[in-house]
Amino acid sequence: MSGDCINGSAGPGTCVLDPAVLERLRSELDDDEGWRLFLSNFLAHLPRRIEKLQDGLAHADYEVSMDAVLSLKISCQMVGAERLAGLALLLQRSLSTPDGPDEPICVSPELEQLFAEIFAVAEQTALALGVRAAQEL
């Protein structure tokens, strides 16, 4: 993580957004317009990813929940949304089924709390990323 980690309001010791990852992405894309489009797409799809995860958990659907959490984690890693990616990883590890992926998942109060934290940090991440993108115009 870079020294410029943007903490947002998630608390000390947490990195909501790592600008070094954004800069690496920008350099890999080698195109400012492509970089902005990538960020715009991430922000546009973030609410749907969160909604899909919420739906999967609400219906105790392992496949939907796992697909949603993996999509969230990977996309967050690509833009440097470190805190949100870390929470998605925790949720991924917490998804359990009694008898395999065809059975409903066990949605515990701890899992619900973790989703609530993901929801809150997603909002902070979107704000921080929006500010960062606006600064780069």
ZIZIWO-V648850 format. One line per field, one symbol per residue. ss: DSSP state (H for helix, E for strand, L for the rest). A space follows every 50 residues. Layout:
ss=???
This chain:
ss=LLLLLELLLLLLLLLLELHHHHHHHHHHHLLHHHHHHHHHHHHHHHHHHH HHHHHHHHLLLHHHHHHHHHHHHHHHHHHLLHHHHHHHHHHHHHLLELLL LLLLELLLHHHHHHHHHHHHHHHHHHHHHHHHHHHLL
